[in-house]
Amino acid sequence: MFTPKIPPPDTAPTPGTSLVPPLTGLMHPPACTCHHTPAAPAPVPAAPPARPAVHLTPGSLIVAAAGGTAMVLVVGTVLVSMLLAVAITAASVAVCAVVLRSLLNHPNNR
């Protein structure tokens, strides 16, 4: 069932022949029958003018520093609050585990 079925040697194609006959005698008509010369290439557009460089004034530097500081403080606050939430959850799970253990170990002491 899983053995390959090899065709007998008389029906197998030889390595030098192809199963697809070659395409001969195909002629496509030209795309256009008029005999005009090709158009001149389009002129290359001029390069756009260079943008002016960014000039940082003392006021813009102060605004950028204040924005960066505010961003660091906000991201730090979010990360610390997430860490605090994880710590509170872990502590509450630990307290619940201790209470359940004490209830299950001494059922007669109630």
Secondary structure, DSSP 8 states (H G I E B T S, - for coil): --S-----TTTS--TT--SS----S-----S--------------------------HHHHHHHHHHHHHHHHHHHHHHHHHHHHHHHHHHHHHHHHHHHHHHHH-GGG-
